[in-house]
Structures are given as structure tokens and as C-alpha cells.
Amino acid sequence: MEIKILPNRVIETKDTETLMEALVRHQLPVDNICNGKGTCGKCKVRVLENLSVPSPQDLKHLNEAELQAGFRLACTVVPEEGMVIQLNFVESQDRKESALLGMKASVLDPRVEKICLTISKPSLEDERGDWDRLADALSTSTGRSYNSPSLYILNKVSDVLRADKYVLTVTIFENEILEIEPGDTAKRLYGVAVDIGTTSVGLALYDLIEGDLIKVVSIENEQTAYGADVISRISFAKESQENALAMRNAVRRTINHLLKELELKTDVRKNEIVKMSIVGNTTMHHLLIGLDVSHLAVSPFVSVCNRPLEFSAQELGVEINPQAKIFLLPNIGSFVGGDTVGAIAGAPEVLEPGNHLLIDLGTNCELFLKTDNLMMACSTAAGPAFEGAGIAYGMRAKQGAIESVSITDNGVDVEVIGGQEPIGICGSGLIEAIDEMRRAGVINKQGKIAVPETADHLSAELRNRIRPAEKAREFILAYGTDQRSDVTISQKDVGELQLAKGAVCAGIKTLVEMAGISVAELDSVILSGTFATYLKANNILNIGLVPDIPSEKIKMVGNAAHVGAIRTLLNHPEMNMTEELYRKIRHIELGGSATFSSYFMNSLYLERLS
């Protein structure tokens, strides 16, 4: 049967599938945090024609205004002929480009170069083959010898030589010839640095001759249709070879979509991109390549490969020059991946003398500690609350997301991405909101929302914003409209954040103790990640996300993982340095640590924690 997806898409559905399954199969954007189990309430769509009767899950997760306006959960809707669907989707606010603008390589050595040659024409006196003629000229020009040519090069060498009167440009990576082109194209040499996040994927296009950033683009990782976090995606991929292939294709399709966007927004053709560096956590790394992820999430948590890897674009199905070199930064362990190594390369101050802690915050949280004697890294089971998953009105940093909150006796002031009416709250807004609620007395240090009837310390305005919710209470941040519900923070939401921040704080304390130092001896705490860029030091200290240290020791460095991918793209010796890091860093598994468990219980309080 056919259903219409506004504004102009018609899709075929199968008799046995839900609307959610149909949307995922047709690669349409829909939040699927719980992988279609009906427990997260995030996959809201609006049914404009052939509206179905609300399901028990709809009644649980949607309020009366939303139900009357035609909203349903996609995972509960059975498609019917003639249905008209409006997806609850807005474009992500591109925060990655602003963080990278102005970044220029201090050292430029990409190891890929272009050389323009004028080749002598063949004659009866000089009957060398076309490839032999080119290879001799190139060796004479550079003084170096080169590997045997690929079949790709051999198949085009005769045409390229004659296309522009024996003037051509050769693209070289070390002793390997990647490409040959007619004419002089020596000034056009490009590379791309890729950050494969669990939530979003970002690409940065660079001029490899000047070291200048040309364009940054990002989009939601298409794998989010199969689950919000790495555990749900591993579980999905393990179910069948077909599922694993779907996950691989989803992330490759995301990258190729962004490459097409770069081509449309710049004058750089995809075939001119000859080098790519990629960072991502171990699960993203494995799913991109198509490796088995079944052993990542079960003890002893073993990956297929941790070493740095190199492929051609053709091997990975990435739509740039087929001979382009693609480098994947090494993993440290099953849940500490190349994104952590990239963050270290992107924030090199963490390697300076002294004791330095790097916290890479995102859908997953990784910690790296460097002292004068050792390097250690671990991941914490923080879960995706920092990205809005598991929070009733949580959402990613898109238009309509509350990103900042201020609470006074007179009420609540919110700042919203895009300056529009709020529809939810993103991670940075959630942390500030809970800190403000704690400061105002709406919640106590245990995270309990006040009972309005006995909360004499609160103004009438704030008491009126507290109301009963499922099994507890909730606090209204922003009042809704006829078609949009109030944006609230519930008791369950506070608990989700407490679990996430408690895991981070406990991980820090455990790592510091294992290194034989104290928190007070840390010279710096560096927070990495696009999400972390928008946090305020006082907020994270006040709620105990990090142990209590002087705020001047805390530094936000933006998306250091992507910066690391850029640095290794532009300066190949830094790529080699990442291999040294992977050999030196000791991976710590916190899962069975009694020390971590003890610290975790004490890290749940919403207060400054020593």
C-alpha cells in the first residue's frame, strides 16, 4: 500500500511492518531511541489523514493536545492506504563549522602531493610504453622510485598522456601513484577529515596545499534509526548478517551524502579528494568497515582490530577518488576508540608535563588521564542522556531545543536554538536547567523535586510549575501551545542525568586513584565534544559532573576528536604519532571495579563533590 510523507514523498509499505519499520527501510528521518519497542516515546509523527486510534503507548507518551492534533508514535502505527504523514523533524543546527572556522595547520605535511610533468612524445627512436615513459619522467623529476602502478592507472595512462599534448599531473602518496590527470592541476589537492559520532557525522574539507578549511558539513548519523547508543546498535547488528549490512550501509550512506553536499556547496569535485582521515568510537569504526561487533559488548570485550588501518576509498565504498587513501585512527579498547585518540591529538596540551585529564563527552563518555609516569583510558556507562535520549522532552541540539535556562522567583527564562518556540531540551540546556532547579530549591541534592504544598521556600510562580507526573512530579520549563505540549523535566529525567553524571564523576575518581594521584593534583581537566563546548564550568561543578576543583583548571576545547582527524589529515607524522599513543595507553575496564561502584553511589548527589 502507499502512504504519503509530506511534502512530496510517497512510499510503499509492507503488510507486516509498522510505520516505523517502513520509515527506516525508506531511510526517512525518525527518532528511534528504543529500536521500536515503544518505550522511549521519541518517534512522534503527525497523521493528517486516516488517523488511527491511539495505542496504549501513545496514551502513555503523548498528552491530550498532541493526541488531538494527530500525533502518534511511529512504532505503534499500522500503515493504511492513503495515510498522510508529517514527520516531526527539523534540521540539526550546524555547530561544528563555527568550532572549526579559522583552524589552520601549523605544520603542513599531508604526504600527498601533485607534480605536473611534460612528457616526451613517443617516436620510432623512442618506443617506450606509455607507463614506462611517465614513470621515467616522474623519477627524474623527484629523484624517487615508485611502486608498480595499479590497474586503475594503467587503464587510463594512454588517454591521459594524449589528452593535453603530453602534459599531465600526477598525484603521489609517498612512493605510490594515486591518480593521473591531463593538464596542470597541481594547485587542486584536497582532503577530508571525518568524525563519525554515534549521533552525528561531520566532514571538514581542506585544501592540502594551503592548509585552509574550505567547508564543514554535518548531519545525523543514519544509524540512529536503529538505536540511540552503541549497545542497541551492536544488538541490532548481531541479529543477522542483513542487519549488520544495513548498519554498514547506513553510515557509508551518511558520509557519501555529506560528500555530495560538499560538492554542491564548493567548487571541489569528489574525485579531487585524495586523502581522508576518520575518527569514531570502536563500534562506529567496526560498523563502517563491516567488521563483526558481536564480541564488543560481552566480556572480555574484544574488538576485531585496534591498530591504525589504511584502505582505498574504493574498498570502503566512499565516493571520492577511488584510489584515495583513507586512514582510520587506532582504537584503545572496545569502548575507547579512535575518537579518543583523535581527541588527544586534537588537544595536545593534555600530553604536556604534569597531570592532565581529558573528558570526551557525548553519547558515549571516554576518559584519558596522563601523568608524568603513565597514560590510562576508560569509558563510563554514562548512557545517552547528555544527548537528550532517555529524557522525556530531551532532543539533540536542533532548532527548537532549549539550550540555556535561568530560574528566578518570577519564573523561568529559556534560550532556544533558532529563537523559536521550544519543543524540547538538549544536553547543555538540561545540565543548566537542573543546576538552576537545584540552586532555586526546586530539587534538593538528592535530586528530589519539591512537594509544592510544603515548599514554602519557593515563590508561588515556581510552586505552580510543579505538578504530578507518572509516579512522581515534574517541573514546567516552558508552557506549550494548542499543538505542542509543555516542556518539562520530570523526576525520572533528573534521575537519568544523575546516573549519567555519576558515572562520569566516579570514572574520574577511579582513574585518578589508580594512577596514584589525587583530584587536587590534576593540573587541568579538558572537556571535549561539540556538546561540551556549550557547557559552563560552574554548572558541571555544581551538579558534580566532575569532582570539585578550581574552575580555572577546567577548559572546553570543542570537538577535539574532529580536530585530531584534521591534524592527522594535514600533518601525516601526527597520524604516525597516534600509533605510538595506542601502544602506550593502558585501557582500564571499569565494569567489574569495586572502586568504581563505591564512587558511583557517592557521585549521584547534585552538589559539588570532593
C-alpha positions in Angstrom: 0.0 0.0 0.0 1.1 3.6 -0.5 1.3 6.4 2.1 2.3 10.0 1.6 5.2 11.6 3.5 4.9 15.4 3.4 5.8 17.4 1.5 6.2 15.2 -1.6 7.3 11.7 -0.9 5.2 8.6 -1.5 6.4 5.3 -0.1 5.3 1.6 -0.4 4.7 -0.2 2.9 4.5 -3.9 3.6 1.6 -5.7 5.2 3.7 -7.0 8.1 5.5 -3.8 9.1 4.9 -0.8 11.3 5.2 2.8 10.1 8.5 3.0 12.0 9.9 0.0 10.1 8.7 1.5 6.8 10.3 4.8 7.5 13.6 3.2 8.5 13.5 1.0 5.4 13.0 4.0 3.2 15.8 5.9 5.0 13.5 8.6 6.3 14.4 10.6 9.4 12.7 9.3 12.6 14.0 9.2 16.2 14.3 5.5 17.2 15.9 5.6 20.6 14.4 2.3 21.8 14.6 0.5 18.5 10.8 0.3 18.0 9.9 -1.1 21.4 7.5 1.7 22.3 9.3 2.6 25.5 11.1 5.9 24.6 8.2 8.0 23.1 10.5 9.8 20.7 9.3 8.6 17.3 6.4 11.1 17.1 4.8 11.6 13.7 1.7 13.5 12.8 -1.0 11.6 10.9 -3.1 14.1 8.9 -5.3 11.6 7.1 -6.6 8.1 8.2 -5.7 8.8 11.8 -5.5 5.6 13.9 -6.9 5.0 17.3 -4.3 5.8 20.0 -2.4 2.8 21.3 -1.6 2.2 24.9 2.0 3.5 24.2 0.5 6.6 22.6 -1.6 7.3 25.6 1.4 6.9 27.9 3.8 9.1 26.0 1.6 11.8 24.4 -0.6 14.3 26.1 -4.2 15.2 25.1 -3.2 18.2 23.0 -0.8 16.1 20.9 -3.3 13.2 20.5 -6.0 15.7 19.4 -3.5 17.2 16.9 -2.9 13.8 15.3 0.4 12.9 16.8 1.2 9.2 17.2 4.3 7.0 17.8 5.5 5.6 14.5 6.4 2.3 16.1 2.7 1.8 17.0 1.1 2.9 13.8 -0.1 0.2 11.3 0.1 1.9 7.8 -3.2 2.2 5.9 -3.7 3.1 2.3 -4.0 6.8 1.8 -2.3 7.8 5.1 -0.7 11.3 5.0 2.2 11.6 7.5 4.2 14.7 8.7 7.5 13.8 10.3 8.5 15.6 13.4 11.9 16.6 12.0 14.0 19.7 11.8 17.5 20.1 10.5 20.3 20.0 13.0 21.9 23.3 13.9 25.4 23.0 12.5 27.5 23.8 15.5 30.6 22.0 14.1 31.5 24.6 11.5 31.8 27.5 13.9 34.0 25.4 16.1 36.5 24.7 13.3 36.5 28.0 11.4 39.8 29.7 11.4 41.7 26.5 12.2 44.8 26.3 10.0 47.7 23.8 10.1 50.7 24.9 12.0 52.7 22.2 10.2 51.6 21.1 6.8 52.9 17.7 5.6 50.0 15.6 4.2 52.4 13.2 2.4 50.2 13.6 -0.6 51.4 15.9 -3.4 50.8 16.7 -7.1 53.5 17.1 -9.7 53.0 18.5 -13.2 55.1 16.8 -15.9 55.6 17.4 -19.6 56.4 14.0 -21.2 58.4 13.5 -24.4 56.3 12.1 -27.2 57.0 8.6 -28.4 58.8 8.1 -31.7 60.4 5.4 -33.8 63.6 6.2 -31.9 61.8 6.1 -28.5 59.3 3.3 -28.3 58.9 3.1 -24.6 55.5 2.2 -23.3 53.3 4.9 -22.1 53.6 3.9 -18.4 57.3 3.5 -18.7 57.6 6.9 -20.2 55.6 8.5 -17.4 57.5 6.6 -14.7 60.9 7.6 -16.0 59.9 11.2 -16.2 58.5 11.2 -12.7 61.6 9.5 -11.2 63.8 12.0 -13.0 61.8 14.9 -11.6 61.6 13.7 -8.0 64.7 11.5 -7.6 62.5 8.8 -6.2 61.3 5.4 -7.3 57.7 4.3 -7.2 55.6 1.2 -6.7 54.2 -0.7 -9.6 51.1 1.0 -11.0 47.6 -0.1 -10.2 45.4 -1.4 -12.9 43.3 1.8 -12.4 46.3 3.9 -13.5 47.4 1.5 -16.3 43.9 1.6 -17.9 43.9 5.4 -18.2 47.6 6.3 -18.8 47.4 6.3 -22.6 44.4 8.5 -22.8 45.7 10.9 -20.2 49.1 11.3 -21.9 47.4 12.3 -25.2 44.6 14.4 -23.8 46.6 17.6 -23.3 49.7 17.2 -25.5 51.6 15.0 -23.1 51.2 17.5 -20.2 49.7 15.8 -17.1 49.6 15.9 -13.3 50.5 13.0 -11.1 49.1 12.6 -7.5 51.5 10.8 -5.2 51.3 9.5 -1.7 54.9 8.6 -0.6 56.0 6.1 -3.2 52.5 5.3 -4.6 50.9 6.9 -7.6 47.2 7.6 -6.8 46.0 9.5 -9.8 47.0 10.9 -13.1 45.1 13.8 -14.8 45.6 15.6 -18.1 46.9 19.2 -18.0 48.2 21.1 -15.0 46.0 20.6 -11.9 48.9 20.8 -9.4 47.1 23.6 -7.4 44.0 21.5 -6.7 44.7 19.0 -3.9 42.0 18.2 -1.3 41.4 16.0 1.7 38.5 15.4 4.1 38.6 14.8 7.9 35.6 12.7 9.1 34.2 12.5 12.6 31.8 9.5 12.9 29.8 10.2 16.1 27.2 7.9 17.4 24.7 10.7 17.0 26.0 12.8 14.1 28.7 12.7 11.4 30.8 15.7 10.4 33.1 16.3 7.4 35.7 19.0 7.1 37.0 19.7 3.6 40.6 21.1 3.4 42.9 22.4 0.8 46.0 20.3 1.3 48.3 22.8 -0.5 47.5 25.8 1.7 46.1 24.0 4.7 42.9 26.1 4.7 39.5 24.9 5.7 37.0 25.1 2.9 33.8 23.8 4.3 32.3 21.8 7.2 29.1 19.9 6.9 27.3 17.6 9.3 24.2 15.5 9.6 22.6 13.0 11.8 24.1 9.5 11.6 21.6 7.4 9.7 22.4 4.6 12.1 20.3 6.4 14.7 17.3 4.8 13.0 18.5 1.5 14.6 19.1 2.8 18.1 20.4 5.7 20.1 23.5 4.2 21.5 26.3 1.7 20.6 24.8 -1.1 22.7 21.5 -1.0 20.9 23.3 -0.9 17.5 25.5 -3.8 18.4 22.5 -5.8 19.5 20.7 -5.0 16.2 23.8 -5.9 14.1 24.2 -9.2 15.9 20.7 -10.4 15.0 21.6 -11.1 11.4 24.0 -10.5 8.6 21.3 -8.5 6.9 21.1 -6.2 9.9 24.9 -5.8 10.0 25.0 -4.9 6.4 22.2 -2.3 6.9 24.3 -0.7 9.7 27.4 -0.6 7.5 25.4 0.9 4.6 23.7 3.5 6.8 27.0 5.1 7.9 28.6 4.9 4.5 25.5 6.5 3.0 25.7 9.3 5.6 29.3 10.0 4.6 28.5 9.9 0.9 25.5 12.2 1.4 27.8 14.8 3.0 30.4 14.4 0.3 27.7 15.2 -2.2 26.7 18.2 -0.2 30.4 19.4 -0.2 30.5 19.1 -3.9 27.3 21.1 -4.3 28.5 23.9 -1.9 32.1 24.2 -3.1 33.9 24.1 -6.4 35.7 20.9 -5.3 34.7 17.7 -7.2 34.6 14.5 -5.2 37.2 12.9 -7.5 39.7 15.6 -6.5 39.6 14.4 -2.8 42.6 12.1 -2.5 43.0 11.7 1.3 40.7 11.1 4.2 41.2 10.6 7.9 38.4 9.1 10.1 37.8 9.1 13.8 35.0 7.3 15.6 34.4 5.1 18.6 35.2 1.4 18.3 31.6 0.4 17.4 31.4 3.1 14.7 34.8 2.0 13.4 33.7 -1.6 13.1 30.3 -0.9 11.6 31.9 1.4 8.9 34.3 -1.3 7.8 31.8 -4.1 8.2 33.6 -6.0 11.0 32.0 -8.3 13.5 30.8 -6.3 16.5 29.4 -9.3 18.5 32.3 -9.5 20.9 32.5 -5.8 21.7 29.7 -5.8 24.3 30.4 -9.1 26.1 33.2 -9.9 28.5 36.1 -9.8 27.8 35.1 -7.0 25.3 37.3 -7.8 22.4 37.5 -5.8 19.2 38.5 -7.3 15.8 41.3 -4.8 15.4 42.7 -1.8 17.3 45.7 -0.9 15.1 45.5 2.0 12.8 44.1 1.0 9.4 44.5 2.2 5.8 42.2 1.5 2.9 41.4 2.8 -0.5 38.2 4.7 -1.0 37.0 2.0 -3.4 37.5 -0.7 -0.7 35.3 1.2 1.8 32.6 2.4 -0.7 33.4 6.0 -0.1 32.6 8.2 -3.1 35.8 10.2 -3.5 38.7 9.4 -5.8 38.7 5.6 -5.9 42.4 5.4 -5.2 42.2 8.0 -2.4 44.0 7.0 0.9 41.6 6.6 3.9 43.2 6.4 7.3 41.3 5.2 10.5 42.8 6.2 13.8 43.5 3.3 16.2 41.2 2.1 18.9 42.3 1.6 22.5 39.7 -0.9 23.6 36.1 -2.0 23.0 34.6 1.3 24.2 37.6 3.6 23.9 38.1 4.2 20.2 39.8 6.3 17.6 37.7 9.3 18.6 39.5 9.3 22.0 42.9 9.0 20.2 41.7 11.8 17.9 40.7 14.0 20.9 44.2 13.6 22.4 45.8 14.6 19.0 43.3 17.5 18.8 44.0 18.7 22.3 47.8 18.1 22.5 48.0 20.2 25.8 46.8 17.0 27.5 50.3 15.5 26.7 52.2 18.3 28.3 54.2 17.8 31.5 52.0 17.3 34.6 48.8 15.6 35.3 46.0 16.2 32.7 42.6 14.6 32.4 40.6 14.6 29.1 36.9 14.0 29.2 35.3 13.3 25.8 31.5 13.9 26.4 28.9 12.7 24.0 26.5 9.8 23.5 29.4 7.8 25.0 31.9 9.2 27.5 35.6 8.4 27.4 38.3 9.5 29.9 42.0 9.8 29.3 44.5 10.5 32.1 48.1 11.4 31.5 50.6 11.7 34.4 54.4 12.0 34.2 54.6 8.2 34.6 51.7 6.7 32.6 48.7 7.0 30.3 45.3 5.4 31.0 41.9 5.5 29.4 38.5 4.1 30.1 34.9 4.6 29.2 32.0 5.1 31.5 28.4 3.8 31.2 27.0 7.3 31.1 24.4 6.5 28.5 22.9 8.9 26.0 21.2 11.3 28.5 23.7 14.1 27.6 22.4 14.0 24.0 18.8 14.1 25.2 17.9 10.4 24.8 16.0 8.9 27.8 14.8 12.4 28.7 11.0 12.9 28.3 11.5 16.1 26.3 15.1 15.6 25.5 16.4 16.2 22.0 19.6 16.8 20.1 20.8 20.3 19.5 18.3 21.2 16.8 16.1 24.2 16.2 13.5 24.4 19.0 15.8 22.9 21.7 16.2 24.8 24.9 19.9 25.3 25.4 20.1 27.7 28.3 17.9 28.1 31.4 17.7 30.8 34.1 15.3 30.4 37.1 14.2 33.3 39.4 11.3 33.7 41.8 9.5 35.4 38.9 9.7 32.3 36.7 11.9 30.6 34.1 13.7 32.2 31.2 14.9 29.9 28.4 17.1 30.4 25.4 16.1 28.3 22.4 18.2 27.3 19.4 16.8 29.1 16.3 14.9 31.6 18.5 11.6 29.8 18.1 9.0 28.3 20.4 10.7 25.5 22.5 9.8 21.9 21.7 12.4 20.1 23.9 15.7 20.5 25.6 19.2 19.5 24.6 22.0 18.3 26.8 23.6 21.6 27.6 20.2 23.0 28.5 19.4 20.0 30.6 22.5 20.4 32.7 22.0 24.1 33.3 18.3 23.6 34.0 19.0 21.0 36.7 21.7 23.2 38.2 19.2 26.1 38.2 16.5 23.9 39.7 18.9 22.8 42.5 20.0 26.4 43.2 16.4 27.7 43.3 15.4 24.9 45.6 13.0 23.1 43.1 15.1 20.0 43.7 17.4 19.0 46.6 20.9 17.5 46.4 19.3 14.0 46.3 17.6 15.1 43.1 14.0 15.0 44.6 11.6 17.6 43.2 9.9 19.6 45.9 6.3 18.9 47.0 4.6 22.2 46.2 2.2 22.2 49.1 5.1 22.2 51.6 7.7 24.1 49.6 7.4 27.4 51.5 10.9 28.4 50.3 9.6 28.6 46.7 7.7 31.5 45.2 4.1 30.9 44.2 5.2 31.1 40.5 7.7 28.2 41.0 5.3 26.1 43.1 2.7 26.4 40.3 5.2 25.0 37.9 5.5 21.7 39.9 2.8 19.2 39.1 2.1 15.5 39.5 3.5 13.2 36.8 3.8 9.4 36.4 4.8 8.0 39.8 6.3 11.4 40.8 6.4 15.1 39.9 7.6 17.3 37.1 8.7 20.9 36.7 7.5 23.0 33.8 10.3 24.9 32.0 8.2 26.3 29.1 4.4 26.3 28.6 3.1 24.7 25.4 0.6 25.7 22.7 -2.6 24.1 21.3 -0.5 21.6 19.3 2.6 21.4 21.4 2.8 20.2 25.0 4.6 21.9 27.9 8.4 21.2 28.0 9.0 19.7 31.4 11.7 18.0 33.5 10.4 15.0 35.4 11.7 13.2 38.4 12.7 10.4 36.1 14.7 12.9 33.9 16.6 14.1 36.9 17.4 10.5 37.8 18.7 9.8 34.3 21.1 12.8 34.5 22.2 11.7 38.0 23.1 8.3 36.6 25.0 9.8 33.7 26.9 12.4 35.6 27.5 10.0 38.5 29.2 7.5 36.1 31.5 10.2 34.7 32.5 11.5 38.2 33.0 8.0 39.5 35.1 7.2 36.5 37.3 10.2 37.1 37.8 9.3 40.7 38.6 5.7 39.9 41.1 6.6 37.2 42.9 9.2 39.4 43.1 6.7 42.3 44.6 4.0 40.0 47.2 6.5 38.8 48.3 7.1 42.3 47.4 10.8 42.4 44.6 12.9 43.9 42.0 15.1 42.1 43.7 18.1 43.7 46.9 17.2 41.9 45.3 17.5 38.4 46.8 20.4 36.6 43.9 20.6 34.1 40.6 19.0 33.2 39.9 19.3 29.5 36.3 18.7 28.2 36.0 17.7 24.6 33.0 17.3 22.3 30.6 19.6 20.5 28.2 19.1 23.3 30.8 20.1 25.9 31.6 23.3 24.1 28.3 24.8 25.3 28.7 23.8 29.0 29.6 26.2 31.7 32.2 25.3 34.3 30.1 26.3 37.3 27.2 24.2 36.1 29.2 21.0 35.8 30.9 21.6 39.2 27.7 22.5 40.9 25.9 19.3 39.9 29.0 17.1 40.5 29.7 16.1 36.9 33.4 16.5 37.7 34.9 16.4 41.2 35.3 19.8 42.9 38.4 21.5 41.5 39.2 25.2 40.8 37.1 26.3 37.8 40.1 27.8 36.2 41.6 24.3 35.7 38.6 23.4 33.5 38.9 24.1 29.8 36.4 23.4 27.0 38.2 22.6 23.7 35.3 21.9 21.4 35.2 18.8 19.2 38.8 17.7 19.8 38.2 14.4 18.1 37.4 16.1 14.8 40.3 18.5 15.3 42.5 15.4 15.8 41.2 14.0 12.5 42.1 17.3 10.8 45.6 17.4 12.3 46.4 13.9 11.2 45.0 14.7 7.7 47.1 17.8 7.3 50.3 16.5 9.0 50.9 12.8 8.4 53.6 12.5 11.1 50.7 13.1 13.6 49.0 10.1 12.1 52.1 8.1 12.9 52.1 9.5 16.4 48.6 8.1 17.0 50.1 4.6 16.6 52.5 5.3 19.4 49.7 6.5 21.6 47.7 3.4 21.0 50.7 1.3 22.1 51.4 3.4 25.2 47.8 3.9 26.6 46.7 1.4 29.1 43.0 0.5 28.8 41.0 0.2 32.0 37.8 -1.7 32.2 35.5 -0.3 34.9 32.7 -2.8 34.6 33.8 -5.1 37.4 35.6 -2.5 39.5 34.5 -2.3 43.2 36.3 1.0 43.5 34.1 2.5 40.7 30.9 1.1 42.2 31.7 2.7 45.5 32.5 6.0 44.0 29.4 5.8 41.8 27.0 5.6 44.7 28.5 8.7 46.3 28.6 10.6 43.0 24.8 10.7 42.4 24.3 13.8 44.6 23.6 17.1 42.9 26.3 19.1 44.7 30.0 19.9 44.5 31.8 16.6 45.1 35.2 16.3 46.6 
